[in-house]
């Protein structure tokens, strides 16, 4: 069983569209995250939720809206997609004690054309 | 803001040699560090961690060294194998500030047969 699963794995869409990426973890972790990885492989945190509550909200355009229906799920909705949104988006989760850091999903490669 | 940085964006070694990947961090308040390995098309995978009350930690074929005086972290991989080819990231966290991993820029390790 995949511990942190993201869908879709690839997403190609036109500028101006609205899209969503879904994430689910079956590890029983309380905290989930979204990271963005740019073309230079740099990983930057976007959002963090702890037990459905938003705790980290970095300087991200408000076109990006996370939603956590329960602590096992953290979805990312993006409105009015722009070329610069093209990147790989990673979902991750961590336990309360934060031992062993985060468990990452396999990523969603978003390409905006 | 402060971030974790890496020396040498690329490193090429011969199979069987030992590899050393370096990382410089700037936030002296960081007290927990993790090395991640990211293979092509996959999410970052935990390798080894170290807390600031230690200066060395060993795992299977990997050793992490922490020098708090000069804010330097290194990952040593013994008897490097082709399967070790990947991008390696160091990440830092301040445990008292909650869970918020900050990643460095990554080093691409290539193992030549």
HADDOCK unambig.tbl for C-alpha pairs under 7 A between the chains (distance, minus, plus):
assign (segid A and resid 41 and name CA) (segid B and resid 105 and name CA) 6.87 0.50 0.50
assign (segid A and resid 41 and name CA) (segid B and resid 106 and name CA) 6.98 0.50 0.50
assign (segid A and resid 42 and name CA) (segid B and resid 105 and name CA) 5.23 0.50 0.50
assign (segid A and resid 43 and name CA) (segid B and resid 103 and name CA) 6.10 0.50 0.50
assign (segid A and resid 98 and name CA) (segid B and resid 99 and name CA) 6.95 0.50 0.50
assign (segid A and resid 100 and name CA) (segid B and resid 49 and name CA) 6.80 0.50 0.50
assign (segid A and resid 104 and name CA) (segid B and resid 43 and name CA) 5.59 0.50 0.50
assign (segid A and resid 104 and name CA) (segid B and resid 44 and name CA) 6.11 0.50 0.50
assign (segid A and resid 104 and name CA) (segid B and resid 45 and name CA) 6.96 0.50 0.50
assign (segid A and resid 105 and name CA) (segid B and resid 43 and name CA) 5.61 0.50 0.50
assign (segid A and resid 106 and name CA) (segid B and resid 42 and name CA) 4.72 0.50 0.50
assign (segid A and resid 106 and name CA) (segid B and resid 43 and name CA) 4.35 0.50 0.50
assign (segid A and resid 107 and name CA) (segid B and resid 42 and name CA) 6.70 0.50 0.50
assign (segid A and resid 107 and name CA) (segid B and resid 43 and name CA) 5.95 0.50 0.50
